[in-house]
Each structure stands twice: as C-alpha cells, then as structure tokens.
Amino acid sequence: MKRHLPEEYNRRPIVETVHSVIKRKSGSFVRSRISEQLEKEIALKIIAYNIRRILMLSDSGSKFIFIIEVFYTAINV
C-alpha cells in the first residue's frame, strides 16, 4: 500500500541535490567568521549557482558559462 505524504516530503531530494552542487562547485566551507559576512558569502554562492543554472538552461548560456566558472573560482579563493 502506497503512503500519501505531504508535498514537502517530495522536495527533499531536490534540495539535497542543490546543496551538493553548490558545495562541489564553490567549496564545502566558508571562510568568513563574522556572522554578517558569513551570510553574504553564502548568498554569493547561491547567486552564482542560480546564474549558472539560468545560463545553462538558456540557448546562449553555453557561450557565457566561462564567466560563471571564473566567478566560482573567485568565490573559492
């Protein structure tokens, strides 16, 4: 018998995948120690991930993907 779970339960694999991709692309740690800068660093990593996804999904995204790779490298330094 199949159980019917709330919709939120089906989203966990998607969220875990996004976390995994962000960690692989921009490093699994943050360098900031101050709370405010820590939040900014994490926000930049998420923004970079979102920009990369948009470019990958767009038709012309493959032409500009190198810009995002440089951005990821800059965040990781």
N, CA, C and O atoms as a CHARMM CRD file, in Angstrom:
* protein
*
  308
    1    1 MET  N      0.83400  -1.17700   0.00000 PROA 1      0.00000
    2    1 MET  CA     0.00000   0.00000   0.00000 PROA 1      0.00000
    3    1 MET  C      0.88300   1.24600   0.00000 PROA 1      0.00000
    4    1 MET  O      1.78900   1.37200   0.82400 PROA 1      0.00000
    5    2 LYS  N      0.62000   2.14500  -0.91100 PROA 2      0.00000
    6    2 LYS  CA     1.41000   3.35800  -1.05400 PROA 2      0.00000
    7    2 LYS  C      0.92400   4.43200  -0.08200 PROA 2      0.00000
    8    2 LYS  O     -0.27300   4.69600   0.02500 PROA 2      0.00000
    9    3 ARG  N      1.87600   5.04400   0.62300 PROA 3      0.00000
   10    3 ARG  CA     1.52800   6.11300   1.56300 PROA 3      0.00000
   11    3 ARG  C      1.48300   7.44100   0.83600 PROA 3      0.00000
   12    3 ARG  O      2.27800   7.68800  -0.07000 PROA 3      0.00000
   13    4 HSD  N      0.57600   8.27500   1.22400 PROA 4      0.00000
   14    4 HSD  CA     0.46600   9.61700   0.66000 PROA 4      0.00000
   15    4 HSD  C      1.07200  10.60900   1.65000 PROA 4      0.00000
   16    4 HSD  O      0.50700  10.87300   2.71100 PROA 4      0.00000
   17    5 LEU  N      2.22100  11.14600   1.28400 PROA 5      0.00000
   18    5 LEU  CA     2.91600  12.09300   2.14100 PROA 5      0.00000
   19    5 LEU  C      2.63500  13.51300   1.67200 PROA 5      0.00000
   20    5 LEU  O      2.28600  13.72900   0.51100 PROA 5      0.00000
   21    6 PRO  N      2.78600  14.47400   2.56500 PROA 6      0.00000
   22    6 PRO  CA     2.62900  15.86900   2.13500 PROA 6      0.00000
   23    6 PRO  C      3.64300  16.21800   1.04300 PROA 6      0.00000
   24    6 PRO  O      4.69400  15.58700   0.93600 PROA 6      0.00000
   25    7 GLU  N      3.32300  17.20800   0.25400 PROA 7      0.00000
   26    7 GLU  CA     4.15600  17.58900  -0.89500 PROA 7      0.00000
   27    7 GLU  C      5.57900  17.97600  -0.48500 PROA 7      0.00000
   28    7 GLU  O      6.52100  17.76600  -1.25000 PROA 7      0.00000
   29    8 GLU  N      5.74000  18.53800   0.71400 PROA 8      0.00000
   30    8 GLU  CA     7.06500  18.97800   1.17300 PROA 8      0.00000
   31    8 GLU  C      8.05100  17.81100   1.25500 PROA 8      0.00000
   32    8 GLU  O      9.25200  18.01000   1.06700 PROA 8      0.00000
   33    9 TYR  N      7.57500  16.62400   1.52500 PROA 9      0.00000
   34    9 TYR  CA     8.46200  15.47100   1.66400 PROA 9      0.00000
   35    9 TYR  C      9.09700  15.08100   0.33000 PROA 9      0.00000
   36    9 TYR  O     10.18300  14.50300   0.31200 PROA 9      0.00000
   37   10 ASN  N      8.44900  15.38100  -0.75900 PROA 10     0.00000
   38   10 ASN  CA     8.98500  15.02800  -2.07000 PROA 10     0.00000
   39   10 ASN  C     10.02900  16.02300  -2.56100 PROA 10     0.00000
   40   10 ASN  O     10.65300  15.79300  -3.59700 PROA 10     0.00000
   41   11 ARG  N     10.22800  17.09700  -1.85800 PROA 11     0.00000
   42   11 ARG  CA    11.18200  18.12400  -2.26300 PROA 11     0.00000
   43   11 ARG  C     12.57800  17.90600  -1.68600 PROA 11     0.00000
   44   11 ARG  O     13.54000  18.50600  -2.16600 PROA 11     0.00000
   45   12 ARG  N     12.70100  17.08100  -0.69100 PROA 12     0.00000
   46   12 ARG  CA    13.99900  16.89800  -0.04000 PROA 12     0.00000
   47   12 ARG  C     15.10700  16.47000  -1.00100 PROA 12     0.00000
   48   12 ARG  O     16.19700  17.03800  -0.93500 PROA 12     0.00000
   49   13 PRO  N     14.88700  15.50000  -1.88900 PROA 13     0.00000
   50   13 PRO  CA    15.96700  15.12400  -2.81800 PROA 13     0.00000
   51   13 PRO  C     16.41100  16.28800  -3.70800 PROA 13     0.00000
   52   13 PRO  O     17.59000  16.39400  -4.04600 PROA 13     0.00000
   53   14 ILE  N     15.49000  17.14300  -4.08000 PROA 14     0.00000
   54   14 ILE  CA    15.83800  18.29600  -4.91500 PROA 14     0.00000
   55   14 ILE  C     16.72400  19.25900  -4.12600 PROA 14     0.00000
   56   14 ILE  O     17.74000  19.73400  -4.63200 PROA 14     0.00000
   57   15 VAL  N     16.33500  19.53900  -2.89700 PROA 15     0.00000
   58   15 VAL  CA    17.10600  20.46100  -2.05300 PROA 15     0.00000
   59   15 VAL  C     18.49200  19.88900  -1.77100 PROA 15     0.00000
   60   15 VAL  O     19.48400  20.61600  -1.83400 PROA 15     0.00000
   61   16 GLU  N     18.57000  18.61400  -1.46600 PROA 16     0.00000
   62   16 GLU  CA    19.86200  17.98100  -1.19200 PROA 16     0.00000
   63   16 GLU  C     20.76900  18.02100  -2.42300 PROA 16     0.00000
   64   16 GLU  O     21.98200  18.18500  -2.29600 PROA 16     0.00000
   65   17 THR  N     20.18800  17.87300  -3.60400 PROA 17     0.00000
   66   17 THR  CA    20.97000  17.94100  -4.84000 PROA 17     0.00000
   67   17 THR  C     21.53900  19.33100  -5.03900 PROA 17     0.00000
   68   17 THR  O     22.70700  19.48300  -5.39500 PROA 17     0.00000
   69   18 VAL  N     20.71600  20.35200  -4.80900 PROA 18     0.00000
   70   18 VAL  CA    21.18700  21.74100  -4.94600 PROA 18     0.00000
   71   18 VAL  C     22.31600  22.01000  -3.96100 PROA 18     0.00000
   72   18 VAL  O     23.32500  22.60900  -4.33300 PROA 18     0.00000
   73   19 HSD  N     22.16500  21.58000  -2.71900 PROA 19     0.00000
   74   19 HSD  CA    23.23100  21.76700  -1.72300 PROA 19     0.00000
   75   19 HSD  C     24.51400  21.08300  -2.17300 PROA 19     0.00000
   76   19 HSD  O     25.60200  21.64500  -2.04600 PROA 19     0.00000
   77   20 SER  N     24.38600  19.89100  -2.69000 PROA 20     0.00000
   78   20 SER  CA    25.54900  19.13800  -3.14500 PROA 20     0.00000
   79   20 SER  C     26.26000  19.84400  -4.29100 PROA 20     0.00000
   80   20 SER  O     27.48800  19.92600  -4.30100 PROA 20     0.00000
   81   21 VAL  N     25.50300  20.35400  -5.25300 PROA 21     0.00000
   82   21 VAL  CA    26.10400  21.05100  -6.39700 PROA 21     0.00000
   83   21 VAL  C     26.81900  22.31800  -5.93800 PROA 21     0.00000
   84   21 VAL  O     27.93600  22.59500  -6.37500 PROA 21     0.00000
   85   22 ILE  N     26.18200  23.08600  -5.06100 PROA 22     0.00000
   86   22 ILE  CA    26.80900  24.31600  -4.56300 PROA 22     0.00000
   87   22 ILE  C     28.10600  23.98100  -3.83400 PROA 22     0.00000
   88   22 ILE  O     29.10600  24.67600  -4.01600 PROA 22     0.00000
   89   23 LYS  N     28.10900  22.94800  -3.02600 PROA 23     0.00000
   90   23 LYS  CA    29.31900  22.56400  -2.30500 PROA 23     0.00000
   91   23 LYS  C     30.42100  22.10600  -3.25400 PROA 23     0.00000
   92   23 LYS  O     31.58700  22.45000  -3.06100 PROA 23     0.00000
   93   24 ARG  N     30.06100  21.33100  -4.27800 PROA 24     0.00000
   94   24 ARG  CA    31.07700  20.84800  -5.22400 PROA 24     0.00000
   95   24 ARG  C     31.65300  21.98100  -6.05500 PROA 24     0.00000
   96   24 ARG  O     32.85400  21.99900  -6.32600 PROA 24     0.00000
   97   25 LYS  N     30.82300  22.91800  -6.45900 PROA 25     0.00000
   98   25 LYS  CA    31.27800  23.99600  -7.34700 PROA 25     0.00000
   99   25 LYS  C     32.01300  25.11300  -6.61000 PROA 25     0.00000
  100   25 LYS  O     32.96000  25.68500  -7.15100 PROA 25     0.00000
  101   26 SER  N     31.59700  25.42900  -5.39700 PROA 26     0.00000
  102   26 SER  CA    32.18800  26.58700  -4.73200 PROA 26     0.00000
  103   26 SER  C     32.87700  26.24800  -3.41400 PROA 26     0.00000
  104   26 SER  O     33.25500  27.15000  -2.66700 PROA 26     0.00000
  105   27 GLY  N     33.04200  24.99200  -3.12700 PROA 27     0.00000
  106   27 GLY  CA    33.72200  24.60100  -1.89700 PROA 27     0.00000
  107   27 GLY  C     32.72700  24.27700  -0.79900 PROA 27     0.00000
  108   27 GLY  O     31.64000  24.85100  -0.73200 PROA 27     0.00000
  109   28 SER  N     33.11000  23.36500   0.04300 PROA 28     0.00000
  110   28 SER  CA    32.19000  22.89400   1.07800 PROA 28     0.00000
  111   28 SER  C     32.32400  23.65900   2.39200 PROA 28     0.00000
  112   28 SER  O     31.74400  23.26300   3.40300 PROA 28     0.00000
  113   29 PHE  N     33.07800  24.74400   2.38100 PROA 29     0.00000
  114   29 PHE  CA    33.25000  25.51800   3.60400 PROA 29     0.00000
  115   29 PHE  C     33.17100  27.00600   3.27600 PROA 29     0.00000
  116   29 PHE  O     33.27900  27.40500   2.11700 PROA 29     0.00000
  117   30 VAL  N     32.98300  27.80900   4.30000 PROA 30     0.00000
  118   30 VAL  CA    33.00100  29.26200   4.14300 PROA 30     0.00000
  119   30 VAL  C     34.17100  29.80900   4.94400 PROA 30     0.00000
  120   30 VAL  O     34.50800  29.29400   6.01000 PROA 30     0.00000
  121   31 ARG  N     34.77000  30.83600   4.42700 PROA 31     0.00000
  122   31 ARG  CA    35.95900  31.39500   5.07000 PROA 31     0.00000
  123   31 ARG  C     35.62700  32.45400   6.11100 PROA 31     0.00000
  124   31 ARG  O     36.41700  32.70800   7.02000 PROA 31     0.00000
  125   32 SER  N     34.46600  33.06500   5.97900 PROA 32     0.00000
  126   32 SER  CA    34.08100  34.15900   6.87300 PROA 32     0.00000
  127   32 SER  C     33.84500  33.65000   8.29400 PROA 32     0.00000
  128   32 SER  O     33.37200  32.53300   8.50000 PROA 32     0.00000
  129   33 ARG  N     34.18200  34.48400   9.25400 PROA 33     0.00000
  130   33 ARG  CA    33.95200  34.15300  10.66000 PROA 33     0.00000
  131   33 ARG  C     32.88200  35.06500  11.27100 PROA 33     0.00000
  132   33 ARG  O     32.20000  34.67700  12.22000 PROA 33     0.00000
  133   34 ILE  N     32.74300  36.25800  10.73200 PROA 34     0.00000
  134   34 ILE  CA    31.76100  37.21000  11.23100 PROA 34     0.00000
  135   34 ILE  C     30.40600  36.85500  10.63600 PROA 34     0.00000
  136   34 ILE  O     30.29300  36.58600   9.44000 PROA 34     0.00000
  137   35 SER  N     29.39700  36.85700  11.46600 PROA 35     0.00000
  138   35 SER  CA    28.06100  36.40900  11.06400 PROA 35     0.00000
  139   35 SER  C     27.54300  37.13500   9.81800 PROA 35     0.00000
  140   35 SER  O     27.00800  36.50500   8.90500 PROA 35     0.00000
  141   36 GLU  N     27.70100  38.43400   9.78800 PROA 36     0.00000
  142   36 GLU  CA    27.20200  39.23200   8.65500 PROA 36     0.00000
  143   36 GLU  C     27.91600  38.85600   7.35500 PROA 36     0.00000
  144   36 GLU  O     27.27400  38.72000   6.31300 PROA 36     0.00000
  145   37 GLN  N     29.22000  38.69100   7.41100 PROA 37     0.00000
  146   37 GLN  CA    29.97700  38.33300   6.21600 PROA 37     0.00000
  147   37 GLN  C     29.73500  36.88500   5.81800 PROA 37     0.00000
  148   37 GLN  O     29.78600  36.54800   4.63500 PROA 37     0.00000
  149   38 LEU  N     29.47700  36.04000   6.78400 PROA 38     0.00000
  150   38 LEU  CA    29.14500  34.65100   6.51700 PROA 38     0.00000
  151   38 LEU  C     27.87400  34.57000   5.67000 PROA 38     0.00000
  152   38 LEU  O     27.81500  33.82200   4.69500 PROA 38     0.00000
  153   39 GLU  N     26.86700  35.34000   6.04800 PROA 39     0.00000
  154   39 GLU  CA    25.61700  35.36900   5.29300 PROA 39     0.00000
  155   39 GLU  C     25.84400  35.87900   3.87300 PROA 39     0.00000
  156   39 GLU  O     25.26300  35.35600   2.92200 PROA 39     0.00000
  157   40 LYS  N     26.68200  36.89000   3.73100 PROA 40     0.00000
  158   40 LYS  CA    26.97200  37.44300   2.40300 PROA 40     0.00000
  159   40 LYS  C     27.70000  36.42200   1.53300 PROA 40     0.00000
  160   40 LYS  O     27.40000  36.28900   0.34700 PROA 40     0.00000
  161   41 GLU  N     28.64400  35.71200   2.11300 PROA 41     0.00000
  162   41 GLU  CA    29.39200  34.71800   1.36000 PROA 41     0.00000
  163   41 GLU  C     28.47700  33.59500   0.87100 PROA 41     0.00000
  164   41 GLU  O     28.56900  33.16700  -0.28000 PROA 41     0.00000
  165   42 ILE  N     27.60600  33.12900   1.74300 PROA 42     0.00000
  166   42 ILE  CA    26.66400  32.07800   1.35500 PROA 42     0.00000
  167   42 ILE  C     25.70700  32.59400   0.28900 PROA 42     0.00000
  168   42 ILE  O     25.39500  31.88100  -0.66400 PROA 42     0.00000
  169   43 ALA  N     25.24000  33.82700   0.44500 PROA 43     0.00000
  170   43 ALA  CA    24.33700  34.41800  -0.54900 PROA 43     0.00000
  171   43 ALA  C     25.01900  34.51500  -1.91200 PROA 43     0.00000
  172   43 ALA  O     24.39300  34.24700  -2.93700 PROA 43     0.00000
  173   44 LEU  N     26.29200  34.89500  -1.93200 PROA 44     0.00000
  174   44 LEU  CA    27.02600  34.97300  -3.20200 PROA 44     0.00000
  175   44 LEU  C     27.14700  33.60400  -3.86000 PROA 44     0.00000
  176   44 LEU  O     27.03800  33.48400  -5.08000 PROA 44     0.00000
  177   45 LYS  N     27.37100  32.58200  -3.05600 PROA 45     0.00000
  178   45 LYS  CA    27.46200  31.22900  -3.61700 PROA 45     0.00000
  179   45 LYS  C     26.12400  30.80100  -4.22600 PROA 45     0.00000
  180   45 LYS  O     26.08900  30.16600  -5.28100 PROA 45     0.00000
  181   46 ILE  N     25.04200  31.14800  -3.56300 PROA 46     0.00000
  182   46 ILE  CA    23.71300  30.79600  -4.07800 PROA 46     0.00000
  183   46 ILE  C     23.40300  31.59000  -5.34100 PROA 46     0.00000
  184   46 ILE  O     22.85000  31.04600  -6.29600 PROA 46     0.00000
  185   47 ILE  N     23.75400  32.87000  -5.35100 PROA 47     0.00000
  186   47 ILE  CA    23.53400  33.69400  -6.54600 PROA 47     0.00000
  187   47 ILE  C     24.33700  33.15500  -7.72000 PROA 47     0.00000
  188   47 ILE  O     23.82900  33.06400  -8.83700 PROA 47     0.00000
  189   48 ALA  N     25.58600  32.79800  -7.46800 PROA 48     0.00000
  190   48 ALA  CA    26.42500  32.24900  -8.53600 PROA 48     0.00000
  191   48 ALA  C     25.83000  30.95200  -9.07300 PROA 48     0.00000
  192   48 ALA  O     25.84800  30.71000 -10.28000 PROA 48     0.00000
  193   49 TYR  N     25.30900  30.12600  -8.18500 PROA 49     0.00000
  194   49 TYR  CA    24.65900  28.88400  -8.62200 PROA 49     0.00000
  195   49 TYR  C     23.45500  29.18900  -9.50400 PROA 49     0.00000
  196   49 TYR  O     23.27700  28.57400 -10.55600 PROA 49     0.00000
  197   50 ASN  N     22.62700  30.14200  -9.07600 PROA 50     0.00000
  198   50 ASN  CA    21.42700  30.48400  -9.83600 PROA 50     0.00000
  199   50 ASN  C     21.77200  31.05800 -11.20800 PROA 50     0.00000
  200   50 ASN  O     21.12300  30.72000 -12.19800 PROA 50     0.00000
  201   51 ILE  N     22.77500  31.91200 -11.27700 PROA 51     0.00000
  202   51 ILE  CA    23.19000  32.48400 -12.56800 PROA 51     0.00000
  203   51 ILE  C     23.68900  31.36800 -13.48400 PROA 51     0.00000
  204   51 ILE  O     23.35700  31.32900 -14.66900 PROA 51     0.00000
  205   52 ARG  N     24.47100  30.48100 -12.93100 PROA 52     0.00000
  206   52 ARG  CA    24.99900  29.36700 -13.73500 PROA 52     0.00000
  207   52 ARG  C     23.86200  28.50700 -14.27600 PROA 52     0.00000
  208   52 ARG  O     23.89200  28.10700 -15.44000 PROA 52     0.00000
  209   53 ARG  N     22.87200  28.22000 -13.45600 PROA 53     0.00000
  210   53 ARG  CA    21.72500  27.41700 -13.89800 PROA 53     0.00000
  211   53 ARG  C     20.93700  28.13000 -15.00000 PROA 53     0.00000
  212   53 ARG  O     20.52800  27.50600 -15.98000 PROA 53     0.00000
  213   54 ILE  N     20.73100  29.41800 -14.83800 PROA 54     0.00000
  214   54 ILE  CA    19.99800  30.18700 -15.85500 PROA 54     0.00000
  215   54 ILE  C     20.74800  30.14500 -17.17200 PROA 54     0.00000
  216   54 ILE  O     20.14900  29.93200 -18.22600 PROA 54     0.00000
  217   55 LEU  N     22.06200  30.34700 -17.11600 PROA 55     0.00000
  218   55 LEU  CA    22.84800  30.32300 -18.34500 PROA 55     0.00000
  219   55 LEU  C     22.86800  28.94000 -18.97800 PROA 55     0.00000
  220   55 LEU  O     22.83400  28.81600 -20.20300 PROA 55     0.00000
  221   56 MET  N     22.92200  27.90800 -18.15800 PROA 56     0.00000
  222   56 MET  CA    22.93700  26.55200 -18.70600 PROA 56     0.00000
  223   56 MET  C     21.59800  26.20900 -19.36200 PROA 56     0.00000
  224   56 MET  O     21.55800  25.47300 -20.34800 PROA 56     0.00000
  225   57 LEU  N     20.52200  26.73600 -18.82400 PROA 57     0.00000
  226   57 LEU  CA    19.19900  26.42900 -19.36100 PROA 57     0.00000
  227   57 LEU  C     18.82200  27.29300 -20.55900 PROA 57     0.00000
  228   57 LEU  O     17.92900  26.93000 -21.32500 PROA 57     0.00000
  229   58 SER  N     19.49200  28.43000 -20.72800 PROA 58     0.00000
  230   58 SER  CA    19.18100  29.30100 -21.85300 PROA 58     0.00000
  231   58 SER  C     19.91200  28.81700 -23.10500 PROA 58     0.00000
  232   58 SER  O     20.88200  28.06500 -23.01000 PROA 58     0.00000
  233   59 ASP  N     19.45500  29.24100 -24.25300 PROA 59     0.00000
  234   59 ASP  CA    20.05500  28.82500 -25.51600 PROA 59     0.00000
  235   59 ASP  C     21.47700  29.34600 -25.67400 PROA 59     0.00000
  236   59 ASP  O     22.35200  28.62300 -26.15000 PROA 59     0.00000
  237   60 SER  N     21.71200  30.58200 -25.28300 PROA 60     0.00000
  238   60 SER  CA    23.03600  31.18100 -25.46000 PROA 60     0.00000
  239   60 SER  C     23.91800  31.00100 -24.22700 PROA 60     0.00000
  240   60 SER  O     25.03000  31.52900 -24.17900 PROA 60     0.00000
  241   61 GLY  N     23.44000  30.27200 -23.24600 PROA 61     0.00000
  242   61 GLY  CA    24.17500  30.11800 -21.99600 PROA 61     0.00000
  243   61 GLY  C     25.52600  29.47500 -22.14000 PROA 61     0.00000
  244   61 GLY  O     26.45200  29.81300 -21.40200 PROA 61     0.00000
  245   62 SER  N     25.66600  28.55000 -23.07400 PROA 62     0.00000
  246   62 SER  CA    26.94200  27.85200 -23.20900 PROA 62     0.00000
  247   62 SER  C     28.06500  28.79000 -23.63900 PROA 62     0.00000
  248   62 SER  O     29.23800  28.52000 -23.38200 PROA 62     0.00000
  249   63 LYS  N     27.70200  29.89800 -24.29900 PROA 63     0.00000
  250   63 LYS  CA    28.71900  30.85200 -24.73300 PROA 63     0.00000
  251   63 LYS  C     29.30900  31.63000 -23.56100 PROA 63     0.00000
  252   63 LYS  O     30.45900  32.06500 -23.62000 PROA 63     0.00000
  253   64 PHE  N     28.53300  31.80500 -22.50500 PROA 64     0.00000
  254   64 PHE  CA    28.96700  32.65100 -21.39800 PROA 64     0.00000
  255   64 PHE  C     29.26400  31.87800 -20.11600 PROA 64     0.00000
  256   64 PHE  O     29.47600  32.48100 -19.06400 PROA 64     0.00000
  257   65 ILE  N     29.28000  30.57300 -20.19600 PROA 65     0.00000
  258   65 ILE  CA    29.46200  29.76300 -18.99900 PROA 65     0.00000
  259   65 ILE  C     30.85000  29.96300 -18.39200 PROA 65     0.00000
  260   65 ILE  O     31.01900  29.79000 -17.18500 PROA 65     0.00000
  261   66 PHE  N     31.83700  30.32000 -19.19500 PROA 66     0.00000
  262   66 PHE  CA    33.18300  30.53900 -18.66600 PROA 66     0.00000
  263   66 PHE  C     33.22600  31.69500 -17.68700 PROA 66     0.00000
  264   66 PHE  O     34.04700  31.68900 -16.77000 PROA 66     0.00000
  265   67 ILE  N     32.36100  32.69100 -17.85600 PROA 67     0.00000
  266   67 ILE  CA    32.30100  33.82400 -16.92200 PROA 67     0.00000
  267   67 ILE  C     31.90100  33.32700 -15.53500 PROA 67     0.00000
  268   67 ILE  O     32.46500  33.75200 -14.52600 PROA 67     0.00000
  269   68 ILE  N     30.94000  32.43900 -15.49700 PROA 68     0.00000
  270   68 ILE  CA    30.48600  31.90600 -14.22200 PROA 68     0.00000
  271   68 ILE  C     31.55800  31.03200 -13.58800 PROA 68     0.00000
  272   68 ILE  O     31.72200  31.04400 -12.36800 PROA 68     0.00000
  273   69 GLU  N     32.28500  30.27800 -14.39400 PROA 69     0.00000
  274   69 GLU  CA    33.36900  29.45200 -13.85100 PROA 69     0.00000
  275   69 GLU  C     34.41500  30.34100 -13.18600 PROA 69     0.00000
  276   69 GLU  O     34.94600  29.98800 -12.13300 PROA 69     0.00000
  277   70 VAL  N     34.71600  31.48700 -13.78700 PROA 70     0.00000
  278   70 VAL  CA    35.66200  32.43100 -13.19000 PROA 70     0.00000
  279   70 VAL  C     35.10300  32.97600 -11.88800 PROA 70     0.00000
  280   70 VAL  O     35.83600  33.13200 -10.91200 PROA 70     0.00000
  281   71 PHE  N     33.80500  33.26700 -11.86800 PROA 71     0.00000
  282   71 PHE  CA    33.15100  33.77800 -10.66200 PROA 71     0.00000
  283   71 PHE  C     33.22700  32.75700  -9.54100 PROA 71     0.00000
  284   71 PHE  O     33.52800  33.11700  -8.40300 PROA 71     0.00000
  285   72 TYR  N     32.96100  31.48400  -9.83800 PROA 72     0.00000
  286   72 TYR  CA    33.07700  30.42400  -8.83700 PROA 72     0.00000
  287   72 TYR  C     34.50100  30.35200  -8.30100 PROA 72     0.00000
  288   72 TYR  O     34.70700  30.19500  -7.09800 PROA 72     0.00000
  289   73 THR  N     35.47200  30.46300  -9.18100 PROA 73     0.00000
  290   73 THR  CA    36.86400  30.41000  -8.75600 PROA 73     0.00000
  291   73 THR  C     37.17600  31.58100  -7.83400 PROA 73     0.00000
  292   73 THR  O     37.87500  31.41400  -6.83500 PROA 73     0.00000
  293   74 ALA  N     36.66600  32.75900  -8.16000 PROA 74     0.00000
  294   74 ALA  CA    36.90100  33.94400  -7.32600 PROA 74     0.00000
  295   74 ALA  C     36.28800  33.78500  -5.93800 PROA 74     0.00000
  296   74 ALA  O     36.87000  34.21700  -4.94300 PROA 74     0.00000
  297   75 ILE  N     35.12000  33.16900  -5.87700 PROA 75     0.00000
  298   75 ILE  CA    34.48900  32.94700  -4.57100 PROA 75     0.00000
  299   75 ILE  C     35.27300  31.94500  -3.75400 PROA 75     0.00000
  300   75 ILE  O     35.36600  32.06600  -2.53300 PROA 75     0.00000
  301   76 ASN  N     35.83100  30.96400  -4.41800 PROA 76     0.00000
  302   76 ASN  CA    36.52100  29.87600  -3.73500 PROA 76     0.00000
  303   76 ASN  C     37.91100  30.26000  -3.25600 PROA 76     0.00000
  304   76 ASN  O     38.49400  29.53500  -2.45000 PROA 76     0.00000
  305   77 VAL  N     38.45800  31.36400  -3.71900 PROA 77     0.00000
  306   77 VAL  CA    39.81600  31.77400  -3.35600 PROA 77     0.00000
  307   77 VAL  C     39.85700  32.32900  -1.96000 PROA 77     0.00000
  308   77 VAL  O     40.92100  32.72600  -1.48400 PROA 77     0.00000
